[in-house]
């Protein structure tokens, strides 16, 4: 029997608007291998996987499973063929238990149409033992760690008989320790004959875990081969069509006056839980302060409180000499706060509005853009054209809806607006999440440039520890809404050390943590 498990042969997908998402793409994956599927946002990876999982129908091409041609019309047919997909954003019900989530769609029945709860729990335990992914069957998903949720998603796919597993950005929000555990699981699955398609922007991890790769650019295959003969630089060059500078070349600098001071910040959510519990730190002009935390430990709320999207339950926020604790978003922006939000499509832009409108959304009312009480259209268009050129936004026209751009270019529009707003403080909340390596490199360099060249303070919240350590000057770690560690110099720490504090294995003394407020 051939080792080839999956062959997608000359797949072409053209959307109704004429956009060619895939053109003659061939993907060949062998039994027991971990195969990297790489490419920028918009390169065609998602479309190719949607055709494999039955979400999209190709215009042409053939799919072979175990040498037999198949027609996959929907996700249910894909599951019956042994294909499982673990999405980047978990498809779990938070209020339900691990067992309840696991058996959804395949509920064990007892007498008189009842649910056999005992059998369901036994299935959960047996599956966890078999694949070395033990979880508490009765724990609610909302109380699971991110790594636990990842395990549950994989177990769901395996329970349904998946032999081919598609993992979309599986390590995006994991600590190094959790990533290590996941990789051990994936190696075990591959050894047992499962086949894994691994989609990721983290090229170091791709080289660490994968056997072979296929790279897409603009809907076509630009490279395929063995991972062992490649480097992150060579892979990124095939992905974007040019050499990528993965070294941030960050120069040491003397920080100046305090730009931001946060004291005893508290935020109580709708469930009466202290999501942020007594957080204090400061940022100086020219300094980039990073926040490292496992998702859901209060880091996002800290960013949103300072930006004005959420109201603090207690504590004080001072920008320069101005107390902005009770100020609205408009006042904060006028005082010098700029914000790159975690979700660019919800809080960062208006998807149906033009690129121009999104670029000037925070300044159209200013004197420069008005003429005798009316909007000065010529000045606005000039501003948009200059920003599009300066920030290398790839678009057909400045009048096109921003939602038509790739994720990386949407993020560049938001960065262009925020970085030219005259800010004293830039809050960058997951600034490179879900964007391609080229756009991510560009945005990281711009963050360093604005701090060094314009003496702007930067608060960087990121799930990417490589990004945090390469871009930030100093770093705080948050666990359960509190600061558990402060590192004044990121060159003195590594990802594994930070991971121990993120998981709560280690915690600094109050005196060490107090240094974050100096």
Secondary structure by P-SEA (a helix, b strand, c coil): cccccccccbbbbbcccccccccbbbbbbbccccccccccccccaaaaaaaaacccccccbbbbcccbbbbbccaaaaaaabbbbbcccccccccccaaaaaaccccccccccccaaaaaaaaaaaaaaaaccccccccccccccaaaaaaaaaaaaaaacccbbbbccccccccaaaaaaaaaaaaaaaaabbbbbccccaaaaaaaccccbbbbcccccccccccccccaaaaaaaacccccccccbbbbbbbccccbbbcbbbbbccccccccccccccccccbbbbbbccccccaaaaaaaaaccccccbbbbbccccccccccaaaaaaabbbbbccccccccccccccaaaaaacccccccccccccccaaaaaaaaaaaaaaaacccccccccccccccaaaaaaaaaaaaaaccccbbbbccccccccaaaaaaaaaaaaaaaaccbbbbbbbcccaaaaaaccccbbbbccccccccccccccccaaaaaaaaaccccccccccccccc
